Amino acid sequence: MPRQLFEFSCTNCPKIFDFKLNTSLNGNYRIHCPNCGHVHYRVVKKGNITPDRFPVNDDQILIEDIRPMKSSCRDDSKETHDDLSNSISGFFKRRWHETFSCVNN
């Protein structure tokens, strides 16, 4: 069961959080914001989260109900911090991608 880490922004509160998603299963997922509890209804197809939503009713088959830990919440996106030109962590992240990105392609 391959799980991939995703970054998600809640539409109900200003928090951003991470969660792991089983990308091998297509279908309907409920993702709960660990900060405010808002539920996001998402559809996964071919390992990607689509912009589609599914209706909230009992006849829908739910693949997974995801409840990330409160510690996964933060105010800013990881990309915002890691891409700063004067950030040492941003420098190492860019160097890592430059060196190893050709391995995944």
URWO-V410062 format. One record per residue. N is the residue number from 1. RES is the residue in one letter. SS is DSSP state (a for helix, b for strand, c for the rest). Layout:
n:res:ss
N:RES:SS
N:RES:SS
This chain:
n:res:ss
1:M:c
2:P:c
3:R:b
4:Q:b
5:L:b
6:F:b
7:E:b
8:F:b
9:S:b
10:C:c
11:T:c
12:N:c
13:C:c
14:P:c
15:K:c
16:I:b
17:F:b
18:D:b
19:F:b
20:K:b
21:L:b
22:N:b
23:T:c
24:S:c
25:L:c
26:N:c
27:G:b
28:N:b
29:Y:b
30:R:b
31:I:b
32:H:b
33:C:c
34:P:c
35:N:c
36:C:c
37:G:c
38:H:c
39:V:b
40:H:b
41:Y:b
42:R:b
43:V:b
44:V:b
45:K:b
46:K:c
47:G:c
48:N:b
49:I:b
50:T:c
51:P:c
52:D:c
53:R:c
54:F:c
55:P:c
56:V:c
57:N:c
58:D:c
59:D:c
60:Q:c
61:I:c
62:L:b
63:I:b
64:E:b
65:D:b
66:I:b
67:R:b
68:P:c
69:M:c
70:K:a
71:S:a
72:S:a
73:C:b
74:R:b
75:D:c
76:D:c
77:S:c
78:K:a
79:E:a
80:T:a
81:H:a
82:D:a
83:D:c
84:L:c
85:S:c
86:N:c
87:S:c
88:I:a
89:S:a
90:G:a
91:F:a
92:F:a
93:K:a
94:R:a
95:R:a
96:W:a
97:H:a
98:E:a
99:T:a
100:F:a
101:S:a
102:C:a
103:V:a
104:N:a
105:N:c
